Amino acid sequence: MQLFTNPFSPFCRKVDVVLHETGQRGDVEDVDAVGHPTDSGGMPTSINPMGKIPVLVREDGPALFDSRVICQYLNDRAGGGLFPVGNWDALTLEALGDGICDAAVLMVYEARSRPEEAQYAPWVEGQWAKVARALDALEARWMGLLEGPVNIGQISVACALSYLDLRHDARDWRAGHPALAAWHARFSERPSMQATAPAA
Ligand SMILES: N[C@@H](CCC(=O)N[C@@H](CS)C(=O)NCC(=O)O)C(=O)O
């Protein structure tokens, strides 16, 4: 299989972590892709009309996107336990982690795609407000599921928090979230997280 991917994308990292956790890393060849909404030239637009990554090209069927679909497919393919049946909380936690990534990535695109005079600070702060609310919710309500057996929600949140470190370090997401910060430090020790760290 081929994975259109980029080492700095939190959504691609989520897929990569699932590949490691399910013992399938060797089954996939990476194809580097790069781009953003105003420059999709380096993205696999012919197989994902959205021009987004990750995209997984299978041997036995049409290409898959987005990261949620790919992760479920890979988990099924390996008979993994990352999507506990009927555990809607794990899927909601995955959506929360992905939502942090969506907002955090849009903030980067605002800075990268728009000329400085066209950038709109309230919109950027509105994206960060989404992240901040999600962090508060994780700290207040989700620690039980985060501390349990590994699942897709944990992977999504861990990749999201690491992306905040990478792109929004100055916002100091750990402030006011000590339990979440401690969990992230522990989860980051997993071999799958170590192997997929952007600088690795
Ligand atoms: N919901 C998608 C989001 C993927 C996504 O936004 N990927 C970014 C890279 S981090 C991208 O390809 N952006 C290009 C664009 O928005 O044009 C997923 O879970 O895979």
The ligand as an SDF file (V2000), in Angstrom:
LIG
                    3D

 20 19  0  0  0  0  0  0  0  0999 V2000
  -10.3630   15.4100    8.2060 N   0  0  0  0  0  0  0  0  0  0  0  0
   -9.1100   15.1870    7.5430 C   0  0  0  0  0  0  0  0  0  0  0  0
   -8.2160   16.3950    7.6970 C   0  0  0  0  0  0  0  0  0  0  0  0
   -6.9200   16.2490    6.9210 C   0  0  0  0  0  0  0  0  0  0  0  0
   -6.1850   17.5610    6.7890 C   0  0  0  0  0  0  0  0  0  0  0  0
   -6.7060   18.6630    7.0600 O   0  0  0  0  0  0  0  0  0  0  0  0
   -4.9310   17.4630    6.3700 N   0  0  0  0  0  0  0  0  0  0  0  0
   -4.1420   18.6400    6.1060 C   0  0  0  0  0  0  0  0  0  0  0  0
   -2.6940   18.3870    6.4650 C   0  0  0  0  0  0  0  0  0  0  0  0
   -2.4810   18.4650    8.2310 S   0  0  0  0  0  0  0  0  0  0  0  0
   -4.2120   18.9240    4.6260 C   0  0  0  0  0  0  0  0  0  0  0  0
   -4.0700   18.0360    3.8320 O   0  0  0  0  0  0  0  0  0  0  0  0
   -4.4160   20.2030    4.2530 N   0  0  0  0  0  0  0  0  0  0  0  0
   -4.4490   20.6430    2.9010 C   0  0  0  0  0  0  0  0  0  0  0  0
   -5.6290   21.5210    2.6220 C   0  0  0  0  0  0  0  0  0  0  0  0
   -6.4390   21.7750    3.5280 O   0  0  0  0  0  0  0  0  0  0  0  0
   -5.7330   21.9600    1.4740 O   0  0  0  0  0  0  0  0  0  0  0  0
   -8.4480   13.9150    8.0870 C   0  0  0  0  0  0  0  0  0  0  0  0
   -8.7990   13.5060    9.2010 O   0  0  0  0  0  0  0  0  0  0  0  0
   -7.6410   13.2890    7.3910 O   0  0  0  0  0  0  0  0  0  0  0  0
  1  2  1  0
  2  3  1  0
  2 18  1  0
  3  4  1  0
  4  5  1  0
  5  6  2  0
  5  7  1  0
  7  8  1  0
  8  9  1  0
  8 11  1  0
  9 10  1  0
 11 12  2  0
 11 13  1  0
 13 14  1  0
 14 15  1  0
 15 16  2  0
 15 17  1  0
 18 19  2  0
 18 20  1  0
M  END
$$$$
